[in-house]
Amino acid sequence: MELDRLVVSRVIAQQFEAAAQKGVRLQMSRDFALLESLLEQVPEKGLTEHFRRNLNTYSPQQAFWLGGFNQLGELVGLAAARLDQLGSWSLEKYWREYWSRCYPDAEGSPVQMSDRQYRFAKGIRGDVVYLGEMWVAKQHAVDGVSGPFSKAILLLSLLEWQFQAAYAWVRPAFLERGFAFKCGFTSTHPGIIWEKGPATIDPDLHVMASSRSDLFDLVDLLSCELPEALSSSKST
């Protein structure tokens, strides 16, 4: 599929404007040291093991983050993206390697995935985008900022990288409210079956995901809402 970068850029600008109308200015950065310093001003938040600099080293070509700022310049929302190049590995194998290194169980030992896992992660290979650190401050979440926030980082990833799929973790309660689809994801799946689960995050997280072609469809759908959109303006 051929990507129409101009159309995608217009749709991203549309999402930035939707957030701005709700009082949140979106800004993209590749500087995770800056992000950690900003989070020092948000006591209840901090980077998870997925993006913490003492556990990871990402070049500017491998990862970026999208911040949401209020009129005072305070960080009130966040999402981060990284490109995982799995090669011949399945996503399941990648999880086994990554999670056992970065996440402890309740006793401080490495977590352990069960031998039995769901099929979603078994079938994903190649280049994959992981989206994490996704939160919006409560006073803005109720305004519906989460949707344009998530769609913006999904489509920014589409401009940044070639990949087969993009995914994020989500609490089951959010899925019941249709959160995944509001945020631009097209499918949801059960998460990891644990032998020894993590102590620092919820062990029952589910997956929300989109394939690359799904994101092309998202661009087509959202481009129809652009003022200058033409019926022939498609991403494919």
C-alpha positions as CSV (number, residue, x, y, z in Angstrom):
1,M,0.0,0.0,0.0
2,E,1.2,3.5,-0.8
3,L,1.0,6.0,2.0
4,D,-0.3,9.5,1.1
5,R,1.8,11.4,3.7
6,L,0.0,14.7,3.0
7,V,-3.4,13.2,3.8
8,V,-2.0,11.6,6.9
9,S,-0.4,14.8,8.0
10,R,-3.7,16.7,7.6
11,V,-5.5,14.1,9.7
12,I,-2.9,14.4,12.4
13,A,-3.3,18.1,12.4
14,Q,-7.0,17.5,12.7
15,Q,-6.4,15.5,15.9
16,F,-4.1,18.1,17.3
17,E,-6.8,20.7,16.7
18,A,-9.5,18.5,18.3
19,A,-7.3,18.3,21.5
20,A,-6.5,22.0,21.4
21,Q,-10.2,22.8,21.3
22,K,-10.5,20.9,24.6
23,G,-7.7,22.9,26.2
24,V,-4.8,20.5,25.5
25,R,-1.8,21.4,23.3
26,L,-0.1,18.3,21.8
27,Q,3.7,18.3,21.2
28,M,5.9,15.6,19.9
29,S,9.5,15.0,21.2
30,R,12.2,12.4,21.0
31,D,13.9,13.6,24.3
32,F,13.2,11.1,27.0
33,A,15.5,12.9,29.5
34,L,13.2,15.9,29.1
35,L,10.2,13.7,29.6
36,E,11.5,12.3,32.9
37,S,12.2,15.8,34.1
38,L,8.6,16.9,33.2
39,L,7.2,13.9,35.1
40,E,9.0,15.0,38.2
41,Q,6.3,17.7,38.4
42,V,3.6,15.0,38.2
43,P,4.0,13.0,41.4
44,E,1.5,10.3,40.7
45,K,3.1,9.5,37.3
46,G,6.4,8.1,36.2
47,L,7.7,6.2,33.2
48,T,7.0,2.4,33.3
49,E,9.7,-0.1,32.7
50,H,8.9,0.0,29.0
51,F,10.4,3.5,28.5
52,R,12.4,4.2,31.7
53,R,15.9,5.3,30.6
54,N,17.7,3.2,33.3
55,L,16.3,0.1,31.6
56,N,16.2,1.1,27.9
57,T,18.3,2.9,25.4
58,Y,16.4,4.3,22.4
59,S,17.9,6.3,19.6
60,P,15.7,9.1,18.1
61,Q,14.9,6.8,15.2
62,Q,13.5,4.1,17.6
63,A,11.1,6.0,19.9
64,F,9.3,9.2,20.5
65,W,6.6,10.6,22.9
66,L,3.6,12.9,22.5
67,G,2.9,15.2,25.4
68,G,-0.3,17.1,26.2
69,F,0.1,20.4,27.9
70,N,-2.5,22.7,29.5
71,Q,-2.6,26.5,29.2
72,L,-0.1,26.8,32.0
73,G,2.4,24.6,30.2
74,E,1.8,21.7,32.6
75,L,2.0,18.1,31.4
76,V,-1.5,16.7,31.5
77,G,-1.3,13.8,29.1
78,L,1.2,11.4,27.6
79,A,1.7,8.7,25.1
80,A,5.0,7.1,23.9
81,A,5.8,4.9,20.9
82,R,8.7,2.6,20.1
83,L,9.6,0.4,17.2
84,D,10.4,-3.2,18.0
85,Q,12.1,-5.1,15.2
86,L,11.3,-8.7,16.0
87,G,12.7,-10.3,12.8
88,S,11.7,-14.0,12.8
89,W,10.7,-13.8,16.5
90,S,7.0,-13.9,17.4
91,L,5.7,-11.1,19.6
92,E,5.1,-13.8,22.2
93,K,8.8,-14.7,22.2
94,Y,9.7,-11.0,22.5
95,W,7.4,-10.6,25.5
96,R,9.1,-13.6,27.2
97,E,12.5,-12.0,26.7
98,Y,11.5,-8.4,27.5
99,W,9.2,-8.9,30.5
100,S,11.4,-11.4,32.3
101,R,14.2,-8.8,32.2
102,C,12.4,-5.6,33.1
103,Y,9.5,-6.7,35.4
104,P,9.7,-8.3,38.8
105,D,7.1,-10.4,40.6
106,A,5.9,-9.8,44.1
107,E,9.1,-11.4,45.5
108,G,11.4,-9.4,43.3
109,S,12.2,-12.3,41.0
110,P,11.7,-12.1,37.2
111,V,8.1,-12.6,36.0
112,Q,7.4,-15.8,34.2
113,M,4.9,-16.3,31.4
114,S,2.9,-19.6,31.2
115,D,3.7,-22.0,28.4
116,R,0.1,-21.6,27.3
117,Q,-0.6,-18.3,25.6
118,Y,-3.3,-16.8,23.3
119,R,-2.8,-16.8,19.6
120,F,-2.6,-13.1,18.9
121,A,1.0,-12.7,20.0
122,K,2.0,-16.0,18.4
123,G,1.1,-14.7,14.9
124,I,2.8,-11.3,15.0
125,R,6.3,-11.0,13.5
126,G,8.5,-8.4,11.8
127,D,8.4,-4.7,12.8
128,V,5.9,-3.9,15.6
129,V,5.0,-0.5,17.2
130,Y,4.4,-0.6,21.0
131,L,2.4,2.3,22.4
132,G,2.7,2.9,26.1
133,E,2.6,5.5,28.9
134,M,-0.9,6.4,27.8
135,W,-2.7,8.6,30.2
136,V,-4.7,11.9,30.3
137,A,-5.3,13.8,33.5
138,K,-8.8,13.3,34.9
139,Q,-10.0,16.8,34.3
140,H,-9.2,16.4,30.6
141,A,-10.1,12.8,30.1
142,V,-13.7,13.6,30.8
143,D,-13.6,16.1,27.9
144,G,-12.8,13.3,25.4
145,V,-9.1,14.2,24.8
146,S,-8.0,10.5,24.9
147,G,-9.5,9.8,21.5
148,P,-7.6,12.4,19.4
149,F,-4.5,11.9,21.6
150,S,-4.3,8.2,20.8
151,K,-5.2,8.6,17.1
152,A,-2.5,11.2,16.8
153,I,0.3,9.0,18.1
154,L,-1.0,6.0,16.0
155,L,-0.8,8.1,12.8
156,L,2.5,9.8,13.8
157,S,3.9,6.2,14.0
158,L,2.5,5.5,10.6
159,L,4.5,8.5,9.2
160,E,7.6,7.4,11.2
161,W,8.0,3.7,10.5
162,Q,7.1,0.8,8.3
163,F,5.5,-1.9,10.6
164,Q,3.0,-4.8,10.5
165,A,1.0,-3.9,13.6
166,A,0.7,-1.5,16.5
167,Y,-0.6,-2.4,20.0
168,A,-1.0,-1.1,23.5
169,W,-2.0,-2.5,26.9
170,V,-5.4,-1.6,28.4
171,R,-7.3,-2.4,31.6
172,P,-10.4,-4.7,31.0
173,A,-12.7,-2.0,32.5
174,F,-11.8,0.4,29.8
175,L,-12.6,-2.1,27.1
176,E,-16.1,-2.4,28.5
177,R,-16.6,1.3,27.7
178,G,-15.5,1.0,24.1
179,F,-12.2,2.8,24.9
180,A,-10.1,0.9,22.3
181,F,-12.3,1.8,19.3
182,K,-12.6,5.5,20.5
183,C,-8.8,5.6,20.4
184,G,-8.5,4.3,16.9
185,F,-7.7,0.6,17.5
186,T,-9.6,-2.0,15.6
187,S,-9.3,-5.1,17.6
188,T,-8.9,-6.3,21.2
189,H,-7.4,-9.5,22.6
190,P,-6.7,-11.2,25.9
191,G,-3.3,-10.4,27.3
192,I,-0.6,-12.6,28.9
193,I,-1.2,-15.8,30.8
194,W,1.1,-15.6,33.8
195,E,2.9,-18.3,35.7
196,K,4.3,-15.6,38.0
197,G,2.8,-12.2,37.2
198,P,4.2,-8.7,37.6
199,A,4.0,-6.8,40.8
200,T,4.4,-3.3,39.4
201,I,1.5,-3.3,36.9
202,D,-1.9,-5.0,36.6
203,P,-1.5,-8.7,35.7
204,D,-4.8,-8.9,33.8
205,L,-4.1,-6.3,31.1
206,H,-5.6,-6.9,27.6
207,V,-4.3,-5.8,24.2
208,M,-5.8,-3.3,21.8
209,A,-4.3,-3.4,18.3
210,S,-4.4,-2.3,14.7
211,S,-2.6,-3.6,11.7
212,R,-0.9,-1.2,9.2
213,S,-3.8,-1.7,6.8
214,D,-6.2,-0.9,9.6
215,L,-4.5,2.4,10.1
216,F,-4.8,3.2,6.4
217,D,-8.5,2.7,6.8
218,L,-8.5,5.0,9.9
219,V,-6.9,7.7,7.8
220,D,-9.5,7.3,5.1
221,L,-12.3,7.5,7.6
222,L,-10.9,10.6,9.4
223,S,-10.0,12.3,6.1
224,C,-13.6,12.4,5.2
225,E,-14.1,14.8,8.1
226,L,-11.6,17.3,6.8
227,P,-13.1,20.5,5.4
228,E,-11.3,20.2,2.1
229,A,-11.6,16.4,1.9
230,L,-12.5,15.1,-1.6
231,S,-14.1,11.8,-2.3
232,S,-10.9,10.7,-4.1
233,S,-8.6,11.7,-1.2
234,K,-7.5,8.3,0.1
235,S,-4.4,7.0,1.8
236,T,-4.2,4.0,-0.5
